[in-house]
Amino acid sequence: MTHKQFWLDPYQTRLGTTVSDVAGTQVWLASTIFFAFSGGQEGDRGSIAGLPVLAAHKRGRDIVYTLPDDHGLAPGQSVEVEIDWARRYRLMRLHFAAELVLELIGRTLPGVEKIGAHIAEDKARIDFAWPQSISPLLPAIADEANAIIASKREVRSAFEDEANERRYWEIDGFSRVPCGGTHVKDTGEIGAIRLKRNNIGRGKERVDIYLCD
């Protein structure tokens, strides 16, 4: 099982570790700070031993990295992992912005069903099954989300069940939500956000989430 250091310190940008296994272009590490696509959040970009990571995938409780054909790495070899921090930090901010918006929409529309989500570097989106336009609700939801952001509330992330790698985030007095992504420590780090409704088909509503900076 790959030790996932990105959960313990999502702000860490470099890590010394060892290669645990190799199969052609695929490489396993003993420990990693390099997040792989999960829960709608895009994976990191970066390098292992100075080589570009072409892909990162979850496989059970391991993360498998695809490197160039001529990577030359072998099991037991010491390597340094480095991530693109600017990208990671935008993903963290947009991810938590989406978490706030999702919670607030769920409170505004009891029974609404989330049917999709994606967190990219330029924006986040959440898709809902809902029979009518969500546009009239968005200004109030954006105002409430921005008020929580501006209040700079502490965000705690921890294991709910470490053996099964189940994690959560929590803001006292607001919510506690199961989530295995990377999170900011303080809502103020997100910065102001704006929301936009996107019609993606009958009975489906999409909310796009943007950082204002």
HELIX and SHEET records of a PDB file:
HELIX    1   1 GLN A    5  LEU A    8  1                                   4    
HELIX    2   2 TRP A   85  THR A  108  1                                  24    
HELIX    3   3 SER A  135  LEU A  137  5                                   3    
HELIX    4   4 LEU A  138  ALA A  150  1                                  13    
HELIX    5   5 GLU A  162  ASN A  164  5                                   3    
HELIX    6   6 THR A  187  GLU A  189  5                                   3    
SHEET    1   A 2 HIS A   3  LYS A   4  0                                        
SHEET    2   A 2 SER A  31  THR A  32  1                                        
SHEET    1   B 7 LEU A  51  PRO A  52  0                                        
SHEET    2   B 7 GLY A  46  ILE A  48 -1                                        
SHEET    3   B 7 SER A  78  ILE A  83 -1                                        
SHEET    4   B 7 ARG A  14  ALA A  23 -1                                        
SHEET    5   B 7 GLN A  26  LEU A  29 -1                                        
SHEET    6   B 7 ASP A  62  THR A  66 -1                                        
SHEET    7   B 7 ALA A  55  ARG A  59 -1                                        
SHEET    1   C 4 GLU A 113  ILE A 119  0                                        
SHEET    2   C 4 ALA A 124  ALA A 129 -1                                        
SHEET    3   C 4 LYS A 204  LEU A 211 -1                                        
SHEET    4   C 4 ILE A 193  ASN A 199 -1                                        
SHEET    1   D 3 ARG A 156  ASP A 161  0                                        
SHEET    2   D 3 ARG A 166  ILE A 171 -1                                        
SHEET    3   D 3 SER A 175  PRO A 178 -1                                        
END                                                                             
